Amino acid sequence: MTELSWVQPYLAIGPRPDWSAWAALEQAGVSLIIDLNDDPVERRRARSVGLEYRGLKVPDPTGLEDFLAAFPRVHEWIERERTRGGRVYLHCTAGVYRSPTFAIGHLMARGEPGEKARNLVKEAHRPTWTSGDTETLERALQQWEKHLKLSHTTET
């Protein structure tokens, strides 16, 4: 069964849900699935059980540019659901590379310093970054943090 790792009260991350996980997602009050694989079968399954679904094809392995292009959209989807009082399940395939990185990026966009955001996600979801090119993940988050700081500076 898919294990939900709650990073925030409104945001859980983990692996692609297996067939036994859908009831757990409903019981946990998840209202939106964000799938970083954009799987059409999962889209149909989510909608059939009354869950909203947003899919975004983020390559695995993920390049720096792919992360930077997708961070704003995933953050927007999470924020929209959070402000509506919903709960989000954000996942990739194994739940150790892409979904934790996007969760960290979201927390940073909400104002958490990069290191604190990393620690929050790693504490909630132990398998975070146990596989993959962690150097690219770090570089992507550093670039995202610079982008957020520049955006904040131009807004004030």
C-alpha positions as CSV (number, residue, x, y, z in Angstrom):
1,M,0.0,0.0,0.0
2,T,1.1,3.6,-0.7
3,E,2.3,5.4,2.4
4,L,1.4,9.0,2.7
5,S,4.1,11.2,4.2
6,W,2.5,14.5,5.4
7,V,5.0,17.3,4.8
8,Q,2.3,19.8,5.9
9,P,-1.2,19.3,7.0
10,Y,-2.4,19.9,3.4
11,L,0.5,18.2,1.5
12,A,1.5,14.6,1.4
13,I,4.2,13.0,-0.8
14,G,5.1,9.5,-1.8
15,P,5.2,7.0,-4.6
16,R,2.7,6.4,-7.4
17,P,-0.4,5.0,-5.7
18,D,-1.0,1.3,-6.2
19,W,-4.6,0.0,-6.5
20,S,-5.0,-0.5,-2.8
21,A,-4.0,3.1,-2.0
22,W,-7.1,4.9,-3.4
23,A,-9.3,4.2,-0.4
24,A,-6.5,5.5,1.9
25,L,-6.2,8.7,-0.2
26,E,-10.0,9.2,0.2
27,Q,-9.9,8.4,3.9
28,A,-7.1,10.9,4.4
29,G,-9.2,13.6,2.8
30,V,-7.0,14.1,-0.2
31,S,-8.8,16.2,-2.8
32,L,-6.1,16.6,-5.4
33,I,-3.6,14.2,-6.9
34,I,-0.6,15.8,-8.6
35,D,1.1,13.2,-10.7
36,L,4.6,14.0,-12.0
37,N,4.2,11.2,-14.6
38,D,1.0,12.5,-16.1
39,D,-0.4,8.9,-16.4
40,P,-3.8,8.8,-18.3
41,V,-4.8,5.6,-16.4
42,E,-4.3,7.3,-13.1
43,R,-6.1,10.4,-14.3
44,R,-9.2,8.2,-15.1
45,R,-8.9,6.4,-11.8
46,A,-8.6,9.6,-9.7
47,R,-11.6,11.1,-11.5
48,S,-13.6,7.9,-11.1
49,V,-13.3,8.1,-7.3
50,G,-14.1,11.9,-7.2
51,L,-10.5,13.2,-6.8
52,E,-9.2,16.1,-8.8
53,Y,-6.1,15.3,-10.9
54,R,-3.3,17.4,-12.3
55,G,-0.6,15.7,-14.3
56,L,2.7,17.1,-15.5
57,K,5.2,15.0,-17.4
58,V,8.5,15.7,-15.6
59,P,11.2,13.5,-17.0
60,D,13.0,11.0,-14.9
61,P,15.9,11.6,-14.5
62,T,15.1,15.3,-14.4
63,G,17.3,18.0,-15.7
64,L,17.9,21.4,-14.1
65,E,15.8,23.1,-16.7
66,D,12.9,20.7,-16.3
67,F,12.7,21.4,-12.6
68,L,12.9,25.2,-13.0
69,A,10.2,25.1,-15.7
70,A,7.8,23.0,-13.6
71,F,8.3,24.5,-10.1
72,P,5.9,27.4,-10.6
73,R,3.1,25.3,-12.0
74,V,3.3,22.6,-9.3
75,H,3.5,25.3,-6.6
76,E,0.5,27.1,-8.1
77,W,-1.6,23.8,-8.1
78,I,-0.7,23.1,-4.4
79,E,-1.4,26.7,-3.3
80,R,-4.7,26.8,-5.1
81,E,-5.8,23.6,-3.3
82,R,-4.4,24.7,0.0
83,T,-6.3,28.0,-0.1
84,R,-9.6,26.1,-0.9
85,G,-9.0,23.9,2.2
86,G,-8.1,20.9,0.2
87,R,-5.4,18.3,0.7
88,V,-2.8,17.3,-2.0
89,Y,-1.0,14.0,-2.7
90,L,2.1,14.8,-4.8
91,H,3.9,11.9,-6.3
92,C,6.3,10.7,-8.9
93,T,7.1,7.0,-9.4
94,A,9.1,5.9,-6.4
95,G,8.6,9.0,-4.3
96,V,12.2,9.6,-3.5
97,Y,13.5,12.0,-6.2
98,R,11.0,14.3,-8.0
99,S,8.1,14.6,-5.6
100,P,10.2,15.4,-2.5
101,T,12.1,18.0,-4.6
102,F,8.8,19.7,-5.7
103,A,7.6,19.7,-2.1
104,I,10.8,21.4,-1.0
105,G,10.4,23.9,-3.8
106,H,6.8,24.6,-2.8
107,L,7.8,25.2,0.9
108,M,10.5,27.6,-0.3
109,A,7.9,29.5,-2.4
110,R,5.9,29.8,0.7
111,G,8.8,31.5,2.4
112,E,10.7,28.7,4.1
113,P,14.5,29.0,3.8
114,G,15.9,26.3,1.6
115,E,17.6,24.3,4.3
116,K,14.6,24.3,6.6
117,A,12.4,23.2,3.7
118,R,14.7,20.3,2.9
119,N,14.8,19.3,6.6
120,L,11.0,19.4,6.9
121,V,10.6,17.2,3.8
122,K,13.3,14.8,4.8
123,E,11.9,14.4,8.3
124,A,8.4,13.7,7.0
125,H,9.5,11.4,4.2
126,R,12.6,9.4,5.1
127,P,13.2,8.0,1.6
128,T,13.8,11.6,0.2
129,W,16.8,11.7,-2.1
130,T,17.9,8.1,-1.5
131,S,18.4,7.7,-5.3
132,G,19.1,9.8,-8.3
133,D,21.4,12.7,-9.0
134,T,21.2,14.7,-5.8
135,E,23.7,17.3,-7.2
136,T,21.1,18.3,-9.8
137,L,18.4,18.5,-7.2
138,E,20.5,20.8,-5.1
139,R,21.4,23.0,-8.0
140,A,17.7,23.2,-9.1
141,L,16.6,24.2,-5.6
142,Q,19.4,26.8,-5.4
143,Q,18.3,28.3,-8.7
144,W,14.7,28.3,-7.6
145,E,15.6,30.0,-4.4
146,K,17.5,32.7,-6.4
147,H,14.4,33.1,-8.6
148,L,12.2,33.5,-5.6
149,K,14.4,36.1,-4.0
150,L,14.6,38.1,-7.3
151,S,10.8,37.9,-7.7
152,H,10.3,39.1,-4.1
153,T,12.8,41.9,-4.6
154,T,11.0,43.2,-7.7
155,E,7.6,42.9,-6.0
156,T,8.6,45.2,-3.1
